[in-house]
Structures are given as structure tokens and as C-alpha cells.
């Protein structure tokens, strides 16, 4: 199926969910090569990924949307989204995970017209706090650091 004007959200969701199920199966098999109990967590994640993808397929087949919208109704926003994701990854490498995530988490909604800071700011900061607790305290795994991380380290 080539990308064209006739590609709808429904078809794209089914195709993408199918690809996710195939990827989950491959990753499940690869996780079996991990030593000891190291395979349990990745395998649980791959099963959850496959189940969520299956739920998308079932939803799209059993309850199709009434209107078939083209997938790329606003191609400028699609391109802008990809460019912003690339900028986020680049910024994460340069300034660290936390500052880049704050900028990205507040900047993306603002660029696309959502200007409710009273909701955006607590959601972004709460999500980052949750991620920091999970990765630093529970999993004891570092997040990408950058030039600003040393300055923010006492706060984290």
C-alpha cells in the first residue's frame, strides 16, 4: 500500500497495528536471548504492546469511524511534527533529558494552538517527576544528561 491521498486514518491504524504485532513478536523472541530473568520485563512489555495493537485492530474493524478522513489532511503539520521530534532528540543530547522534555512538552502544544498553561505546566512537570522517580529511584537507570544537567542536578 503506497502512501496516497486515499490512505485513511482507519487503514493506517490497522496497518500500523499489524506492524506493531509483528515487531512485538520479533522482540519477544529476541528477549529470550537475555540471561536469567532479564527477559521477563521486555517480554511483558512486548505482550502488552501486541495486546494494545490487537485492540486497535478490533476497534477499527468492529467500530469503524463514520467519516473516512485522509491520513495527511494537513501535511505541513505532519512534516513539522517530524522536524520537532528530530529537534527534541538533538536537544536531549545537547542539554539533557529534563530541560529538553520541559521545552518540548510545553512547546509542542503551544505551537499547535493549545495555550492553556495552567493545565500544560503541571501535566509536563508531573510526568517528568514520575519518569524521574521510576528511572532514577525504582530502576536505578540514568537518563540522558547534557550541559544543563550539572546545573540542575541539585534540584533533581
C-alpha positions as CSV (number, residue, x, y, z in Angstrom):
1,X,0.0,0.0,0.0
2,X,1.7,3.2,-1.1
3,X,1.1,6.5,0.6
4,X,-1.5,8.4,-1.3
5,X,-4.4,10.7,-0.8
6,X,-6.7,7.7,-0.4
7,X,-4.8,6.4,2.7
8,X,-7.2,6.9,5.6
9,X,-6.7,7.0,9.3
10,X,-8.6,3.7,9.6
11,X,-6.4,1.9,7.1
12,X,-3.2,3.4,8.6
13,X,-4.2,2.4,12.1
14,X,-4.8,-1.2,11.0
15,X,-1.5,-1.4,9.1
16,X,0.5,0.2,11.8
17,X,-1.1,-2.0,14.5
18,X,-0.2,-5.1,12.4
19,X,3.4,-3.9,12.1
20,X,3.5,-3.4,15.9
21,X,2.2,-7.0,16.4
22,X,5.0,-8.3,14.1
23,X,7.6,-6.2,15.9
24,X,6.4,-7.3,19.3
25,X,6.7,-11.0,18.2
26,X,10.2,-10.4,17.0
27,X,11.2,-8.6,20.1
28,X,9.6,-11.2,22.3
29,X,11.7,-13.9,20.6
30,X,14.9,-11.7,20.9
31,X,14.3,-11.1,24.6
32,X,14.6,-14.9,25.0
33,X,18.3,-14.5,24.4
34,X,18.8,-12.4,27.6
35,X,20.4,-14.0,30.5
36,X,18.5,-15.2,33.5
37,X,15.4,-13.4,34.5
38,X,16.4,-10.4,32.3
39,X,13.9,-11.4,29.6
40,X,10.8,-11.1,31.8
41,X,10.4,-7.4,31.7
42,X,10.9,-6.9,28.0
43,X,8.7,-9.9,27.3
44,X,5.9,-8.4,29.4
45,X,6.2,-5.1,27.5
46,X,6.1,-6.9,24.1
47,X,3.0,-8.8,25.1
48,X,1.3,-5.6,26.3
49,X,2.3,-3.9,23.0
50,X,0.8,-6.7,21.0
51,X,-2.4,-6.7,23.0
52,X,-2.8,-2.9,22.6
53,X,-2.2,-3.2,18.8
54,X,-4.7,-6.0,18.6
55,X,-7.3,-3.8,20.5
56,X,-6.7,-1.1,17.8
57,X,-7.4,-3.6,15.0
58,X,-10.5,-4.9,16.7
59,X,-11.8,-1.4,17.3
60,X,-11.2,-0.3,13.7
61,X,-12.9,-3.4,12.3
62,X,-15.9,-3.6,14.8
63,X,-16.5,0.1,15.3
64,X,-15.3,2.0,12.1
65,X,-15.5,5.8,12.3
66,X,-18.3,7.3,10.3
67,X,-16.2,9.7,8.3
68,X,-13.1,8.5,6.5
69,X,-10.6,11.3,6.8
70,X,-7.4,11.3,4.8
71,X,-4.3,10.4,6.8
72,X,-2.4,13.5,5.8
73,X,-5.1,16.1,5.8
74,X,-2.6,18.7,7.0
75,X,0.8,17.7,5.5
76,X,2.6,20.8,6.9
77,X,1.8,19.7,10.5
78,X,3.0,16.2,9.7
79,X,6.4,17.5,8.5
80,X,6.5,19.9,11.4
81,X,5.9,17.1,13.9
82,X,8.8,15.0,12.4
83,X,11.1,18.0,12.5
84,X,10.2,18.8,16.1
85,X,10.9,15.2,17.1
86,X,14.3,15.4,15.5
87,X,14.9,18.7,17.3
88,X,13.8,17.2,20.6
89,X,16.3,14.2,20.2
90,X,19.1,16.6,19.3
91,X,18.3,18.9,22.2
92,X,18.2,16.0,24.6
93,X,21.7,15.1,23.6
94,X,22.9,18.8,23.9
95,X,21.1,20.0,27.1
96,X,19.8,16.8,28.7
97,X,16.6,14.9,29.1
98,X,14.8,17.1,31.6
99,X,15.3,20.6,30.1
100,X,14.6,19.2,26.6
101,X,11.4,17.5,27.8
102,X,10.1,20.6,29.5
103,X,10.7,22.7,26.4
104,X,9.2,20.0,24.1
105,X,6.3,19.2,26.4
106,X,5.3,22.9,26.7
107,X,6.4,24.0,23.2
108,X,4.6,21.4,21.0
109,X,1.0,22.1,22.3
110,X,1.7,25.8,22.2
111,X,2.9,25.6,18.5
112,X,-0.2,23.7,17.6
113,X,-2.6,26.2,19.2
114,X,-3.1,24.9,22.7
115,X,-2.3,27.8,25.0
116,X,-3.7,26.6,28.4
117,X,-0.5,26.9,30.5
118,X,-2.4,26.2,33.8
119,X,-3.0,22.6,32.6
120,X,0.1,22.1,30.4
121,X,2.7,23.0,33.0
122,X,1.5,20.7,35.8
123,X,1.0,17.8,33.3
124,X,4.5,18.2,31.9
125,X,6.2,18.7,35.3
126,X,4.2,15.8,36.9
127,X,5.0,13.5,34.1
128,X,8.7,14.3,34.3
129,X,8.7,13.8,38.1
130,X,7.0,10.4,37.6
131,X,9.6,9.4,34.9
132,X,12.5,10.6,37.2
133,X,11.1,8.6,40.1
134,X,10.7,5.4,38.0
135,X,14.0,5.6,36.2
136,X,16.3,7.0,38.9
137,X,14.8,5.5,42.1
138,X,13.0,2.3,41.1
139,X,15.0,1.1,38.1
140,X,18.2,2.9,39.1
141,X,18.9,3.9,35.4
142,X,20.3,7.2,34.3
143,X,18.5,9.4,31.9
144,X,20.4,11.3,29.1
145,X,22.4,14.1,30.5
146,X,23.6,17.3,28.9
147,X,25.3,20.6,29.6
148,X,22.5,21.8,31.8
149,X,22.1,18.6,33.8
150,X,25.1,19.5,36.0
151,X,23.4,22.8,36.9
152,X,20.0,21.1,37.6
153,X,21.5,18.1,39.5
154,X,20.9,19.6,43.0
155,X,17.3,20.1,42.2
156,X,16.7,16.6,40.9
